Amino acid sequence: MADHFFYKGVQFAKHVHSEESLDNAENKFTVFDDDIFNVTYPKSGTNWMIEILNLIKYKGDISLSNQVPIYMRSPWYEAVSSKEQIEVLEHPRILSSHLPYQIFSKAFFESKAKVIYTMRNPKDVLVSNYHFNKIVSFYKDPESFQMYLEDFLQGNVIYGSWFDHVKGWLQMKDDNRFFFITYEELLQDLRGSVVRICKFLGQELEDEAIDLVVEHSTFKSMKENKMSNWTTVPTEILDHSKGSIMRKGVSGDWKNHFTVAQSELFDNIYQEKMKDLDFKFFWEEK
């Protein structure tokens, strides 16, 4: 996979990252105490949280959401292309990242900055990434669902192992700078989730502002907003004819893709990898 390289054992895409950009993200990036990091494993609700956090920041005002592409409102701070985008952000900056805990900004851990970490049922994460890889020009198109499943379970994918990512970040679960939430909670109770996020950020919003945040961060609203649905990205980067980044916005779509045998294989490896984690996810109960 010539388009990919490894940094400290984790796989990255050459068109998005470089050794220099990752070293900068880990060791040289300046973190301010009011920074808010939107951290996820890919396809766990990153764009959704960008929308929510920016709407909270501007108290429900949708002007920015309708004028600036979502990936520029909260750039991925480890990406090669993000430097100029970050320089023009208004404080508090909302910065996105898919970086694993062990190579995250060292400066963050010495600061009062905050992380919001969104997780999602890994079977749905896998399915979403499988479709995503088909439309990104510089990602390897999966040869089959079975092969992608095996790569995912082995961590042989961009940004490395889902299991390592989640276990790494959950080491911060008792830190008051860290807030975790699941994609499924956002689906079940978006308003309640927004209220909890506001409380974590110390943002007091009127009920009307909260209503606006919720209204404009629904899947339907984001899918219809060309500044939120990634359709402004050139076709040489994203082949829009092969699919959409805003695909379904649901929970449980994995059931339409996994065979019984594949689900059992996944469950067995999941249980082995997560057995030492003192944490209960509600998708484990199903």
C-alpha positions in Angstrom: 0.0 0.0 0.0 2.3 2.7 -1.3 -0.2 5.5 -0.5 0.1 4.7 3.2 2.9 4.9 5.7 3.4 4.2 9.4 4.1 6.6 12.2 4.9 5.0 15.6 3.2 1.8 14.5 -0.1 3.5 13.3 -1.1 3.6 9.6 -1.7 7.0 7.9 -2.6 8.1 4.4 0.2 10.0 2.5 -2.2 12.5 0.9 -3.5 13.6 4.3 -0.6 13.3 6.6 3.2 13.3 6.6 5.9 12.4 9.1 6.3 16.1 9.7 2.6 16.9 10.2 2.3 14.1 12.7 5.4 15.0 14.6 4.2 18.6 14.7 0.8 17.5 16.0 2.4 15.3 18.7 5.3 17.5 19.8 5.1 21.1 18.5 1.4 22.0 18.3 0.5 25.0 20.5 -2.6 24.3 22.6 -4.6 27.0 24.2 -6.5 26.5 27.5 -9.8 27.2 25.8 -9.3 24.8 22.9 -11.9 22.1 22.4 -10.8 18.9 20.6 -13.4 16.9 18.8 -11.7 13.4 18.9 -13.1 10.2 17.2 -12.0 7.1 15.6 -13.0 7.7 11.9 -16.7 7.3 11.1 -17.9 7.5 14.7 -19.8 10.9 14.4 -17.0 13.4 13.7 -18.9 15.6 11.4 -22.0 15.5 13.6 -20.0 16.7 16.5 -18.3 19.5 14.5 -21.8 20.8 13.6 -23.0 20.5 17.2 -19.9 22.2 18.7 -19.9 25.1 16.2 -23.6 25.7 16.7 -23.1 25.7 20.5 -20.1 28.1 20.0 -22.3 30.6 18.1 -25.4 30.0 20.2 -27.5 28.4 17.5 -26.6 31.0 14.8 -26.2 29.1 11.6 -24.3 31.7 9.6 -21.0 30.0 9.8 -22.5 26.6 9.1 -24.0 27.9 5.9 -20.9 29.7 4.7 -17.8 27.7 5.6 -17.3 24.0 4.7 -17.4 21.8 7.8 -13.8 20.5 7.4 -12.6 24.2 7.6 -14.8 25.1 10.6 -13.0 22.4 12.7 -9.9 21.2 10.8 -8.1 18.0 11.6 -5.1 19.4 13.4 -2.8 16.5 12.4 -3.4 17.0 8.7 -0.9 18.5 6.3 -3.4 21.0 5.0 -4.7 22.3 8.3 -2.1 25.0 9.3 -3.7 27.9 7.4 -7.2 26.8 8.4 -6.3 26.7 12.1 -4.7 30.2 11.9 -8.0 31.8 11.0 -10.2 30.1 13.7 -11.9 32.2 16.2 -11.3 31.3 19.9 -12.4 29.0 21.4 -11.0 26.9 18.6 -12.8 23.6 17.8 -10.2 21.2 16.4 -10.9 17.8 15.1 -8.6 14.8 15.4 -8.6 11.0 14.8 -5.2 10.6 16.5 -4.8 7.8 19.0 -4.2 8.8 22.6 -0.5 7.8 22.6 0.5 10.2 19.8 -1.9 13.0 20.7 -0.5 16.5 21.3 1.8 16.4 24.3 0.9 20.1 25.0 -2.8 19.1 25.5 -2.0 17.1 28.6 -0.3 20.1 30.2 -3.2 22.4 29.4 -6.8 23.0 30.5 -8.1 22.3 27.0 -10.9 19.9 26.7 -11.6 16.7 24.6 -15.0 15.5 23.5 -14.6 11.9 22.5 -17.4 10.3 20.4 -17.7 6.5 20.1 -19.9 4.3 18.1 -20.8 0.6 17.8 -17.6 -0.8 16.1 -19.6 -2.9 13.7 -21.3 0.2 12.4 -17.9 2.0 12.3 -16.6 -0.8 10.2 -19.5 -0.7 7.7 -19.3 3.1 7.5 -15.5 3.0 6.9 -16.0 0.2 4.3 -18.2 2.5 2.2 -16.1 5.6 2.9 -13.0 3.9 1.5 -14.8 3.3 -1.8 -15.3 7.0 -2.4 -11.9 8.4 -1.2 -9.6 8.5 -4.2 -6.4 7.9 -2.2 -7.7 5.1 0.0 -7.5 1.5 -1.1 -10.9 0.3 -2.3 -11.7 -2.8 -0.2 -11.5 -6.0 -2.3 -14.4 -7.5 -0.4 -16.3 -6.9 2.8 -14.7 -10.1 4.3 -11.2 -8.8 3.6 -12.0 -5.4 5.1 -13.5 -7.0 8.1 -10.3 -9.0 8.7 -8.1 -5.9 8.2 -10.3 -3.9 10.6 -10.1 -6.6 13.3 -6.3 -6.7 12.9 -6.0 -2.9 13.0 -4.5 -3.0 9.5 -6.4 0.2 8.5 -5.9 4.0 8.5 -5.5 5.3 12.1 -4.9 1.8 13.4 -7.0 -0.4 15.6 -10.4 0.7 16.8 -9.9 -1.3 20.0 -6.6 0.4 20.8 -8.1 3.8 20.0 -11.0 3.4 22.3 -9.0 1.8 25.1 -6.4 4.5 24.8 -8.7 7.4 25.1 -10.9 5.9 27.9 -7.9 6.1 30.1 -9.0 9.7 30.5 -12.6 8.9 31.5 -12.3 10.2 35.0 -10.5 13.4 34.0 -12.6 16.6 34.1 -11.2 17.8 30.8 -12.6 14.7 29.1 -16.2 14.1 28.0 -17.3 10.9 26.2 -20.5 10.2 24.4 -21.7 7.7 21.9 -23.2 8.1 18.4 -26.2 6.1 19.6 -26.9 8.5 22.5 -26.8 11.4 20.0 -29.4 9.5 17.9 -31.6 8.6 20.8 -31.6 12.0 22.6 -30.0 14.8 20.6 -31.4 17.6 22.7 -30.4 15.9 26.0 -26.9 15.3 24.6 -26.5 18.9 23.5 -27.5 20.1 27.0 -24.9 17.8 28.5 -22.2 19.0 26.1 -23.1 22.6 26.9 -22.7 21.9 30.6 -19.3 20.2 30.1 -18.1 23.3 28.1 -19.5 25.7 30.6 -21.8 27.2 27.9 -25.1 28.5 29.2 -27.6 28.6 26.3 -31.2 29.7 26.3 -33.8 27.1 25.4 -34.3 28.8 22.0 -30.6 28.6 21.2 -30.5 24.9 22.2 -33.5 24.3 20.0 -31.6 25.9 17.1 -28.5 23.8 17.8 -30.7 20.6 17.7 -32.6 21.6 14.6 -29.6 22.4 12.5 -27.5 19.4 13.6 -30.0 16.7 12.6 -28.9 14.3 9.9 -31.5 15.7 7.5 -30.5 19.3 8.0 -26.8 18.5 7.6 -27.3 16.3 4.5 -29.2 19.2 2.8 -26.5 21.7 3.7 -23.7 21.7 1.1 -21.4 23.2 3.6 -21.9 20.2 5.9 -22.3 17.3 3.5 -18.8 17.4 1.9 -20.2 17.8 -1.6 -17.9 20.9 -2.1 -14.9 18.6 -2.0 -13.4 18.1 -5.5 -14.3 14.8 -7.3 -10.6 14.0 -7.6 -10.5 13.6 -3.8 -14.1 12.3 -3.2 -15.9 10.4 -6.0 -19.4 11.5 -5.2 -20.8 9.2 -7.9 -19.8 6.2 -5.7 -21.6 7.4 -2.6 -22.1 10.0 0.0 -20.3 10.9 3.2 -23.7 11.5 4.7 -24.9 8.0 3.9 -27.6 6.9 6.4 -27.0 8.4 9.8 -28.5 5.4 11.6 -27.5 2.8 14.2 -27.5 -0.9 13.4 -26.8 -0.8 9.7 -24.2 -3.5 10.3 -27.0 -6.1 10.4 -27.5 -5.5 6.6 -23.8 -6.3 5.9 -22.6 -9.0 8.3 -23.3 -12.7 7.9 -23.9 -14.7 11.1 -20.4 -16.1 10.9 -18.8 -12.7 10.4 -20.7 -11.3 13.4 -19.6 -14.2 15.6 -16.0 -13.7 14.5 -16.2 -10.0 15.3 -17.8 -10.7 18.7 -15.1 -13.2 19.7 -12.3 -10.9 18.8 -14.1 -7.9 20.4 -14.5 -9.9 23.7 -10.8 -10.9 23.7 -9.6 -7.3 23.0 -11.9 -5.5 25.4 -12.0 -8.0 28.3 -9.6 -5.9 30.5 -11.5 -2.7 30.0 -13.5 -1.7 33.0 -16.2 -0.1 31.0 -19.7 -1.1 29.8 -20.9 -0.1 26.4 -24.6 -0.5 25.8 -24.1 -2.2 22.5 -22.5 -5.1 24.4 -25.8 -5.9 25.9 -27.5 -6.7 22.6 
